[in-house]
Amino acid sequence: MNKYFLLSIIIVLSYTLQSQKVELLTTHAKTSFRGMSVVNNSIVWVSGNNGTVGRSSNGGETWTWFVIKGFENRDFRDIEAFSFTTAIIMAVAEPAILLKTTDAGKTWKVVYENKSPGMFLDAMEFWNEESGIVLGDPVAGKFFISRTFDGGTTWRDLTKEKLPAADSGEACFAASGTNIRKLNKREACFVSGGKKSRLFLKGKPIDLPILQGRETTGANSLAVRDASKKRSSTHIVIVGGDFALDSSVVKNCILTQNSGKTWIGPSNPPHGYRSCVEYISRKRLVTCGTTGVDVSYDGGINWNLISKEGYHVVQKAKKGSAVFLAGGGGRIAKLVW
């Protein structure tokens, strides 16, 4: 390769990394956000503890805040929004509850409640505005799963024989609402963590070469590339680590280019524990955690730290190119370049 051409590539890459940054938009005191849903470049919803939900209709410039009456002490770890008016939020622990609004957050209706001992919901995923799934920690040795086919208005729990079995000490992290993702038009896949960390893909558990063995370790989030397109091999990037040792880079990210048959560790991993990862384009990804935000331009092989400010969740617009982040201290930010 011509040395001048190589130098130009290095200069362009360096400029791109320097120009990409995380821009803080707002803070909402005493709230930690882990749920986020970006409908388009303008409409963004977030959810967090203290019964708090936020919505912006102008790309994060201004926000409308809701503390849902009767749920002031609940922690809404995930949210799925479909428009300015319609969204579903998930309260994690006993009783497990899903709430839905169709009037832009003015009123909320309980659409699902489960008082079973040990219930702890972790994340939701929707294929479209009608079909969705919610994942929960194991109950009686089986991961909890419920489905909706009417936009979250009603839910149907999977029977025990259809639920995937969990290993001893294996569970899921309600860290960012992204440990379950759609795989194709009909299927979803999810990752577990704790003393055992696995990928559940097409009904089969796959052991992961990611940090595990303790309650605070394991996979937290996965990103699936081109899930809607027919591919012989699915590209998946998984992040996690140990949130109790959040500066450690040991086995905190892995990726597969052949549907989990083999796994690759990054040459330059993310700079600490990461709770969320998101594809921005075919090769570009962003990941975040309590120690900062990293970006990758080569499919997850090399990661570059662009912010030392911690965030729990990062999401790209379903219809658009905007990328938003949210985290502790009520921080909400936008990725700009």
TILO-680899 format. One line per 5 residues: number of its first residue (from 1); for each residue x, y, z of N, C-alpha, C. Coordinates in steps of 0.2 Angstrom, whole numbers, plus 5000, padded with zeros to 4 digits. Atoms other than C-alpha are relative to their C-alpha. Layout:
N
NUM	X/Y/Z/X/Y/Z/X/Y/Z; ...
END
This chain:
337
1	5004/4994/5000/5000/5000/5000/5004/5006/5000; 4997/4994/5000/5006/5017/4996/5000/5004/5007; 4999/4998/4993/5013/5025/5012/4996/5007/5001; 5003/4994/4999/5005/5042/5008/4992/4999/5000; 5007/5002/5000/4988/5033/5005/4998/4998/5007
6	5001/5003/4993/4990/5024/5022/5000/5006/5005; 4999/4994/4996/4995/5041/5030/4993/5004/5000; 5006/4996/5000/4979/5049/5024/4994/4996/5003; 5005/5004/4996/4968/5035/5031/5001/5001/5007; 4999/4999/4993/4976/5037/5048/4998/5007/5002
11	5002/4993/4999/4973/5056/5047/4993/5001/5000; 5007/5000/5001/4955/5054/5042/4997/4996/5006; 5003/5004/4994/4952/5041/5056/5001/5004/5006; 4998/4996/4994/4961/5052/5069/4995/5006/5000; 5005/4994/5000/4950/5067/5064/4993/4998/5002
16	5007/5003/4998/4934/5056/5065/4999/4999/5007; 5001/5002/4993/4938/5050/5082/5000/5007/5005; 5000/4994/4996/4942/5068/5088/4994/5004/5000; 5006/4996/5001/4926/5075/5081/4994/4997/5003; 5005/5003/4997/4915/5062/5088/5000/5001/5008
21	5000/4998/4993/4909/5067/5106/4993/4998/5002; 5007/5000/4996/4895/5065/5119/4998/5006/5002; 5003/4994/4998/4885/5080/5121/4995/5000/5005; 5005/5000/4995/4876/5082/5137/4994/5005/4999; 5006/4996/5002/4858/5088/5134/4996/5002/5007
26	5004/4998/4994/4850/5088/5152/5002/4995/5005; 5000/5004/4994/4850/5081/5169/4994/5001/5004; 5006/5000/4996/4836/5076/5180/5002/4997/5007; 4997/5001/4994/4841/5076/5198/4997/4994/5004; 5002/5006/4996/4840/5060/5209/4996/4995/4996
31	5003/5005/5005/4835/5049/5194/5005/4997/4997; 4995/5004/5004/4845/5035/5186/4996/4997/4995; 5004/5002/5005/4839/5031/5169/5004/4994/4997; 4998/5006/5004/4841/5013/5161/4996/4998/4994; 5004/5001/5006/4827/5013/5149/5000/5005/4995
36	5000/4995/5005/4827/5022/5133/4997/4997/4993; 5002/5002/5007/4818/5021/5116/5000/5006/4996; 4999/4994/5004/4822/5033/5102/4995/4998/4994; 5005/5001/5006/4807/5033/5089/5003/5002/4994; 4997/4997/5006/4815/5044/5077/5005/5006/5002
41	4995/4995/4998/4827/5059/5077/4998/5005/5005; 5003/4995/4995/4815/5070/5087/4997/4997/5006; 5004/5003/4995/4805/5058/5098/5004/4995/5004; 4996/5004/4995/4814/5051/5113/4997/4999/5007; 5002/5002/4993/4808/5042/5129/5005/4997/5004
46	4996/5004/4996/4817/5037/5144/4996/4998/5006; 5003/5002/4994/4813/5028/5160/5005/4999/5005; 4995/5001/4995/4821/5026/5177/4997/4999/5007; 5002/5001/4993/4819/5025/5196/4995/5005/5002; 5005/4995/4997/4807/5035/5207/4994/5001/4996
51	5006/4999/5004/4793/5031/5195/5000/5005/4995; 4999/4994/5005/4800/5043/5182/5001/4998/4993; 5000/5001/5007/4797/5044/5164/5001/5007/4997; 4999/4994/5003/4803/5057/5152/4999/5000/4992; 5001/5000/5007/4799/5062/5134/5002/5007/4997
56	4998/4994/5004/4806/5074/5121/4997/4999/4993; 5003/5001/5007/4798/5078/5104/5005/5005/4996; 4996/4995/5004/4812/5090/5098/5008/4998/5001; 4993/5002/5000/4828/5079/5099/5004/5001/5006; 4996/4999/4994/4832/5081/5117/5001/5007/5002
61	4999/4993/4998/4831/5100/5117/4996/5002/5007; 5004/4999/4994/4817/5101/5130/4996/4993/5002; 5002/5006/4998/4809/5087/5140/4993/5001/5004; 5006/5000/4996/4792/5083/5148/5001/4994/5005; 4999/5005/4995/4793/5073/5164/4994/4998/5004
66	5005/5003/4997/4781/5061/5172/5002/4996/5006; 4999/5005/4994/4781/5053/5190/4993/4997/5000; 5007/5003/5001/4767/5040/5188/4997/4999/5007; 5003/5000/4994/4755/5041/5202/4998/4993/5002; 5001/5007/4997/4754/5025/5213/5007/4996/4999
71	4994/5003/5002/4771/5020/5206/5007/5004/5001; 4994/4995/4998/4783/5033/5214/5006/4997/5002; 4994/5004/4997/4794/5020/5222/5002/4994/4995; 4999/5005/5004/4795/5009/5207/5006/5002/4995; 4994/4999/5005/4811/5007/5195/4998/4997/4993
76	5002/5002/5007/4806/5007/5177/5007/4999/4996; 4994/5002/5003/4821/4998/5169/5000/5000/4993; 5000/5001/5008/4815/4997/5151/4994/5004/4998; 5005/4996/5003/4804/5007/5140/5000/4998/4992; 5001/5001/5007/4797/5003/5122/4995/5006/4998
81	5004/4995/5002/4790/5018/5113/4999/4999/4992; 5002/5001/5007/4781/5018/5096/4998/5007/4997; 5002/4994/5003/4776/5036/5094/5001/5006/5005; 5000/4995/4995/4774/5053/5103/4995/4998/5005; 5006/5001/4995/4758/5046/5111/5001/4993/5004
86	5000/5006/4997/4762/5028/5114/5006/4997/5002; 4994/5003/4997/4774/5019/5125/4998/4995/5005; 5001/5005/4995/4776/5004/5137/5006/5000/5004; 4995/5000/4995/4786/5004/5153/5000/4994/5004; 4999/5007/4997/4793/4989/5163/5002/5002/5007
91	4998/5000/4993/4794/4989/5182/5003/4993/5002; 4996/5006/5000/4807/4976/5187/4997/4995/5005; 5000/5005/4995/4804/4967/5204/4992/4999/5002; 5006/5002/4998/4789/4960/5213/4995/5006/5003; 5002/5004/5005/4776/4963/5208/5002/5003/4993
96	4998/4998/5006/4782/4963/5190/4994/5003/4996; 5005/4996/5002/4772/4976/5181/5002/5003/4993; 4999/4996/5006/4770/4983/5163/4994/5005/5000; 5005/4994/5001/4761/5000/5160/5000/5003/4993; 5001/4998/5007/4755/5007/5144/4997/5007/5000
101	5003/4994/5002/4751/5025/5138/4998/5001/4993; 5002/4999/5007/4742/5030/5123/4998/5007/4999; 5001/4993/5000/4740/5048/5127/5006/5005/5002; 4994/4997/4999/4758/5054/5128/5002/5001/5007; 4998/5000/4993/4760/5050/5146/4995/5003/5005
106	5005/4997/4996/4745/5059/5153/4997/4994/5005; 5002/5006/4996/4738/5042/5159/5003/4994/4998; 4997/5006/5001/4745/5025/5161/4996/4994/5003; 5004/5006/4998/4736/5008/5162/5004/4994/5001; 4997/5006/4998/4742/4992/5170/4998/4995/4995
111	5002/5005/5005/4743/4979/5155/5002/4994/5002; 4998/5006/4997/4752/4966/5165/5002/5000/5007; 4998/5000/4993/4755/4961/5183/5001/4993/5002; 4998/5007/4998/4764/4946/5190/5002/5000/5007; 4999/5000/4993/4764/4943/5209/5004/4994/5002
116	4996/5006/4998/4774/4927/5209/5006/5001/5003; 4994/4999/4997/4788/4925/5221/5006/5000/4996; 4994/5000/5004/4805/4929/5213/5000/5003/4994; 5001/4997/5007/4798/4938/5198/5005/5006/5000; 4996/4994/5002/4811/4951/5191/5001/5000/4993
121	4999/4999/5007/4809/4957/5174/5006/5004/4998; 4993/4997/5002/4825/4962/5164/4999/5005/4994; 5000/4997/5006/4821/4968/5147/4994/4999/4995; 5005/5001/5005/4808/4970/5133/5003/5001/4993; 4998/4999/5007/4810/4969/5114/4994/4999/4996
126	5005/5001/5004/4798/4972/5100/5002/5000/4993; 4999/5001/5007/4798/4966/5082/4997/5006/4996; 5003/4995/5003/4786/4979/5077/4995/5003/5005; 5005/4997/4996/4771/4989/5084/4995/4995/5003; 5005/5005/4997/4761/4973/5088/5004/4995/5004
131	4997/5006/4997/4773/4959/5092/5006/5002/5004; 4995/4998/4996/4784/4960/5107/5001/4994/5005; 4998/5005/4995/4793/4950/5121/5003/5003/5006; 4997/4997/4994/4798/4953/5139/5003/4994/5003; 4995/5005/4997/4812/4943/5148/5001/5001/5007
136	4999/5000/4993/4814/4939/5166/5005/4995/5003; 4996/5005/4996/4825/4931/5179/4997/4993/5000; 5003/5007/5000/4823/4912/5181/4996/5000/5006; 5005/5002/4995/4808/4906/5192/5000/4993/5000; 5000/5008/5000/4809/4888/5197/5004/4997/4995
141	4995/5003/5005/4824/4885/5186/4999/5002/4993; 5001/4998/5007/4817/4893/5170/4999/5007/4999; 5001/4993/5002/4819/4910/5162/4993/5001/4999; 5007/4998/5001/4803/4919/5162/4999/5004/4994; 5001/4996/5007/4796/4925/5145/4992/5001/4999
146	5007/4999/5002/4779/4933/5140/5000/5003/4994; 5001/4997/5007/4773/4938/5123/4994/5004/5000; 5006/4996/5002/4761/4951/5116/5000/5000/4992; 5001/4999/5007/4754/4952/5099/4995/5005/4998; 5005/4995/5001/4743/4967/5101/5003/5007/5002
151	4997/4994/4998/4755/4981/5105/5001/5001/5007; 4999/4999/4993/4757/4977/5123/4994/5001/5004; 5006/4999/4997/4739/4978/5127/4998/4994/5005; 5001/5006/4996/4738/4960/5133/5006/4996/4999; 4994/5004/5000/4752/4948/5137/4998/4992/5002
156	5001/5007/4999/4753/4929/5137/5007/4996/5002; 4994/5004/4997/4766/4919/5148/5001/4994/4996; 4998/5006/5002/4775/4905/5140/4999/4995/5005; 5001/5006/4995/4771/4888/5148/5007/4998/5001; 4994/5002/4997/4785/4880/5158/5004/4996/4995
161	4997/5005/5005/4789/4867/5145/5004/5004/4994; 4997/4996/5006/4793/4881/5132/5006/5004/5002; 4996/4995/4997/4804/4891/5144/5007/4997/5000; 4993/5003/4999/4824/4889/5143/5002/4999/5007; 4997/5002/4993/4832/4881/5158/5006/5005/5002
166	4994/4996/4998/4844/4892/5168/5004/4995/5004; 4995/5003/4996/4860/4885/5176/5000/5003/5007; 4999/4998/4993/4864/4887/5195/5004/5007/5000; 4997/4994/5000/4868/4905/5198/5000/5004/4994; 5001/4996/5006/4863/4911/5181/4994/5004/5000
171	5006/4995/5000/4851/4926/5178/5002/5005/4994; 4999/4994/5005/4850/4942/5168/5001/5006/5003; 4999/4993/4997/4855/4960/5171/4995/5005/4997; 5005/4995/5002/4841/4973/5170/5004/5007/5000; 4995/4995/5000/4855/4985/5165/4999/5006/4995
176	5002/4995/5006/4849/4994/5149/4995/4998/4996; 5005/5002/5004/4835/4984/5142/5002/4997/4994; 4998/5003/5006/4846/4976/5129/5004/4994/5000; 4998/5007/5000/4850/4959/5134/4996/4995/4997; 5004/5004/5004/4837/4953/5123/4999/5004/4993
181	5001/4996/5007/4836/4958/5104/4997/4995/4995; 5003/5004/5005/4827/4952/5089/5005/4998/4995; 4995/5004/5004/4836/4940/5078/4998/5000/4993; 5003/4999/5007/4825/4940/5063/4993/5002/5001; 5006/4998/5000/4807/4943/5059/4995/4997/5005
186	5004/5004/4996/4800/4930/5071/5004/4998/5007; 4997/5002/4995/4814/4926/5083/5004/5005/5004; 4996/4996/4996/4824/4934/5097/5005/4996/5004; 4995/5003/4997/4840/4930/5106/5002/5004/5006; 4998/4997/4994/4846/4934/5124/5006/4998/5003
191	4994/5002/4996/4861/4934/5135/4999/5000/5007; 5000/5000/4993/4863/4929/5153/5007/5002/5003; 4994/4998/4996/4876/4933/5167/5000/4997/5007; 4999/5003/4994/4881/4929/5184/5005/4995/5000; 4995/5005/4999/4890/4913/5189/5001/4996/4993
196	5000/5003/5007/4886/4907/5171/4997/5005/4995; 5002/4996/5005/4885/4917/5155/4999/4997/4994; 5001/5003/5007/4877/4911/5139/4996/5004/4996; 5004/4997/5005/4869/4916/5123/4995/4995/4998; 5005/5004/5002/4852/4909/5120/4998/5001/4993
201	5001/4998/5007/4850/4908/5101/4997/4994/4997; 5004/5005/5004/4837/4898/5091/4999/4994/5005; 5001/5006/4995/4833/4888/5107/5005/4997/5003; 4994/5003/4998/4850/4883/5110/5005/5004/5004; 4995/4996/4996/4862/4889/5124/5007/4999/4998
206	4993/5000/5002/4879/4894/5119/5005/5003/5006; 4996/4997/4995/4893/4896/5132/5004/5005/4997; 4996/4994/5002/4902/4913/5131/5006/5000/5003; 4993/4998/4997/4920/4917/5133/5001/5007/5003; 5000/4994/4997/4916/4932/5143/5001/4999/5008
211	4999/5000/4993/4920/4936/5161/4993/4997/5004; 5005/5002/4996/4909/4926/5173/5002/4996/5006; 4998/5003/4994/4909/4916/5189/4997/5003/5007; 5002/4997/4994/4902/4929/5201/4993/5003/4998; 5006/4997/5002/4885/4937/5203/5000/5007/4997
216	5000/4993/5003/4891/4954/5197/5004/4999/4993; 4997/5000/5006/4899/4947/5181/4996/4997/4994; 5003/5003/5005/4894/4941/5164/4997/5005/4994; 5003/4996/5006/4885/4948/5148/4994/5004/5002; 5006/4995/4998/4874/4963/5150/4996/5002/4994
221	5003/4997/5006/4870/4968/5132/5002/4996/4994; 4998/5002/5006/4870/4962/5114/4998/5004/4994; 5002/4997/5006/4869/4970/5097/5000/4995/4994; 5001/5005/5005/4863/4960/5082/5000/5004/4993; 5000/4996/5007/4868/4966/5064/4995/4998/4995
226	5004/5001/5006/4855/4967/5050/4995/4994/5002; 5004/5005/4998/4843/4956/5060/4994/4999/4995; 5006/5001/5004/4829/4959/5047/5002/4997/4993; 4998/5003/5007/4839/4953/5032/5002/4993/5001; 4999/5007/5000/4842/4935/5027/5008/5000/4999
231	4993/5001/5000/4860/4931/5032/5002/4992/5002; 4998/5006/4998/4869/4914/5033/5003/5000/5007; 4997/4999/4993/4878/4920/5048/4999/5007/5003; 5002/4993/4996/4873/4933/5061/5006/5002/5003; 4995/4997/4997/4885/4945/5067/4997/5003/5007
236	5003/4998/4993/4883/4948/5086/5006/5003/5004; 4995/4997/4995/4893/4959/5098/4997/5000/5007; 5003/5001/4993/4891/4956/5117/5005/5004/5004; 4996/4997/4995/4897/4967/5131/4998/4999/5007; 5001/5001/4993/4898/4966/5150/5006/5001/5004
241	4994/5000/4996/4912/4962/5162/4998/4999/5008; 5002/5000/4993/4910/4965/5181/4999/5007/5003; 5002/4993/4998/4900/4980/5187/5003/5002/5007; 4997/4999/4994/4908/4978/5204/5008/5002/4999; 4994/4998/5002/4925/4981/5196/5000/5003/4993
246	5002/4997/5007/4920/4993/5182/5005/5003/4996; 4994/4997/5004/4937/4999/5177/5004/4994/4996; 4996/5006/5003/4943/4981/5172/4998/4999/4993; 5001/5001/5007/4944/4977/5154/5001/4992/4998; 4999/5007/5001/4946/4958/5156/4993/4997/4998
251	5006/5004/5003/4934/4948/5145/4994/5004/5000; 5006/4996/5000/4922/4963/5144/4996/5001/4993; 5003/5000/5007/4918/4961/5125/5002/4994/4996; 4999/5005/5004/4916/4947/5113/4996/5001/4994; 5004/4999/5006/4910/4946/5095/5000/4993/4996
256	5000/5006/5004/4905/4932/5083/4997/5002/4993; 5002/4998/5007/4903/4933/5064/4997/4994/4997; 5003/5006/5003/4896/4916/5062/4995/4997/5004; 5005/5002/4996/4881/4915/5073/5002/4996/5006; 4997/5003/4993/4891/4910/5089/5004/4993/4999
261	4995/5006/5001/4901/4895/5081/5007/5001/5003; 4993/4998/4998/4917/4904/5085/4999/5008/5003; 5000/4993/4997/4921/4920/5096/5006/5003/4999; 4994/4996/5001/4933/4934/5094/5000/5005/5006; 4999/4995/4995/4940/4945/5108/5003/5006/4996
266	4997/4994/5003/4944/4963/5103/5007/5001/5001; 4993/4998/4999/4962/4969/5100/5001/5005/5005; 5000/4995/4995/4958/4984/5110/4993/5001/5002; 5006/5001/4997/4943/4981/5121/4997/5007/5003; 5003/4994/4997/4931/4994/5128/5003/5002/5007
271	4996/4998/4994/4938/5004/5143/4996/4999/5007; 5003/5002/4994/4929/4995/5157/4994/4996/4999; 5006/5004/5001/4913/4986/5161/4995/5004/4996; 5005/4997/5005/4899/4990/5148/4993/4997/5001; 5007/5003/4999/4880/4988/5151/4996/5001/4993
276	5005/5000/5006/4874/4992/5133/5005/5001/4994; 4997/4999/5006/4880/4991/5115/4995/5000/4994; 5005/4998/5005/4872/4997/5099/5004/5001/4993; 4998/4999/5007/4875/4996/5080/4998/5007/4998; 5001/4994/5003/4876/5013/5072/4999/4999/4992
281	5000/5002/5007/4880/5006/5055/5003/4993/4999; 4998/5006/5001/4886/4991/5047/5007/4998/5004; 4993/5001/4996/4904/4992/5055/5001/5004/5006; 4999/4995/4994/4901/5006/5068/4996/4998/5005; 5004/5001/4994/4896/5003/5085/5002/5005/5006
286	4998/4996/4994/4895/5012/5102/4998/4996/5006; 5002/5004/4994/4895/5005/5119/5001/5005/5006; 4999/4996/4995/4893/5013/5136/5000/4996/5007; 5000/5003/4993/4895/5009/5155/5001/5005/5005; 4999/4995/4995/4898/5017/5171/5007/5004/5000
291	4994/4996/5001/4916/5022/5166/5001/5003/4994; 4999/4996/5007/4913/5030/5149/4996/4997/4994; 5003/5002/5007/4908/5028/5131/5006/4999/4995; 4995/5002/5006/4918/5019/5117/4996/4999/4994; 5003/5002/5006/4915/5018/5099/5005/4996/4996
296	4996/5004/5004/4921/5006/5086/4998/5001/4993; 5001/4999/5007/4923/5008/5067/5002/4994/4996; 4998/5006/5003/4928/4990/5063/4996/4994/5002; 5004/5006/4998/4914/4979/5069/5001/4998/5007; 4999/5003/4993/4920/4978/5087/5007/4998/5002
301	4993/5003/4999/4938/4973/5085/5004/5005/5004; 4996/4995/4996/4945/4990/5091/4995/5005/5003; 5004/4995/4997/4937/5002/5103/5004/5006/5002; 4997/4994/4999/4941/5020/5106/4996/5004/5005; 5004/4996/4995/4936/5030/5122/4999/5007/4998
306	5001/4993/5002/4927/5046/5118/4997/5004/5006; 5002/4997/4994/4920/5050/5135/5001/4996/5006; 4999/5003/4994/4924/5046/5153/4994/5001/5004; 5006/4999/4996/4907/5051/5159/4996/4993/4999; 5004/5006/5000/4896/5036/5163/4993/5000/4998
311	5007/5000/5002/4880/5031/5155/4998/4992/5000; 5003/5007/4999/4869/5015/5157/4998/4997/4993; 5004/5003/5006/4860/5014/5140/5002/5005/4994; 4999/4996/5006/4863/5020/5122/4995/4997/4995; 5005/5002/5005/4850/5019/5108/5001/5004/4994
316	5001/4997/5007/4849/5023/5089/4993/5001/4999; 5007/4999/5002/4833/5030/5082/4998/4994/4996; 5003/5006/5004/4822/5016/5075/4999/5003/4993; 5000/4997/5007/4819/5028/5060/5004/5006/5000; 4996/4994/5000/4833/5040/5058/5007/4998/5002
321	4993/5001/4998/4852/5042/5063/5002/5002/5006; 4999/4998/4993/4851/5050/5080/5002/4995/5005; 4998/5004/4995/4860/5042/5094/5000/5003/5007; 5000/4997/4994/4856/5046/5112/5002/4995/5006; 4998/5004/4994/4862/5040/5129/4997/5003/5006
326	5002/4998/4994/4856/5040/5147/5003/4996/5005; 4997/5003/4995/4862/5036/5164/4999/5003/5007; 5001/4997/4993/4865/5040/5182/5000/5007/5001; 5000/4993/4999/4862/5057/5189/4995/5004/4995; 5005/4998/5004/4848/5059/5177/5003/5003/4993
331	4997/4998/5006/4860/5062/5163/4997/4997/4993; 5002/5002/5007/4854/5062/5145/5004/5004/4995; 4995/4997/5004/4866/5065/5131/4998/4998/4992; 5000/5002/5007/4868/5064/5112/5007/4999/4997; 4993/5001/5004/4882/5057/5101/5000/5004/4994
336	4999/4995/5006/4888/5070/5089/5006/4999/4997; 4993/5001/5004/4901/5070/5075/4999/5005/4994
END
